[in-house]
């Protein structure tokens, strides 16, 4: 494994354990996080990222954040995976995504998630996972 992927693995373990302090310990103070790039403006700074993460955690249960593929070069980590969890209402949200993380001095300084906000909204409203989402997750379509 690469050193940046090792860092991300620690972030994933902390996120699944709902340990926000441990997640934040891997982010640079001046992080620029493009969640759902380019659909939303970026989050700037660790304090703002902490607020967003706290909001996410309030409605994410049984988190199964999985990485399917990754590649690391110099200060970048490229990933393909899924955020898979249950909402407070018990709805499954499983969203395939791709991301790019930038590192400086072992900390994440840039994070770009490429995800379809429409898929998230549909699943949160109770729509079943589509056949194409199931295929991307490696699950048999019903």
Phi, psi and omega in degrees: 000152177274161183293325178289322177294325175300318178297314179299321178300323176292321177298315180298314180299318179293319179297314180294331178275359182059038178257085184296325179299319179293320176300310184296334180295345180260002180255139175288152180301329183257028181304144171241114186243114176265088175281128182061047177295141354265020186287335182232153176293155183288154171271131182241122176096149183296322181297319178290322177298321179299320179295317179295316180298321178297319177297316179301312185299329182299332183238021179239121182227146181061045186295128174233078178278117184236142175252125180268319183217149177205157177214139184235136176211129179048248183258017184235146173232123179254131184226153172227130182195204180215139166263119186228119183202176175247141175280173177300333177276359179089007179280138177279132173239118180227107189240112173293146180204168170232152181210159176229126177245138177248141184239148172217125180053038176081000180249152177281119181250339177220139181215123178235115176258129177250106187218153180267109180296332178294322177295317179299311182299317181297315182292321179294332179278356176109359177293144178290160176297132182288162179300321181289326175292315178301320179296316179296331179276352181081020178255146178291132176288138181284000000 
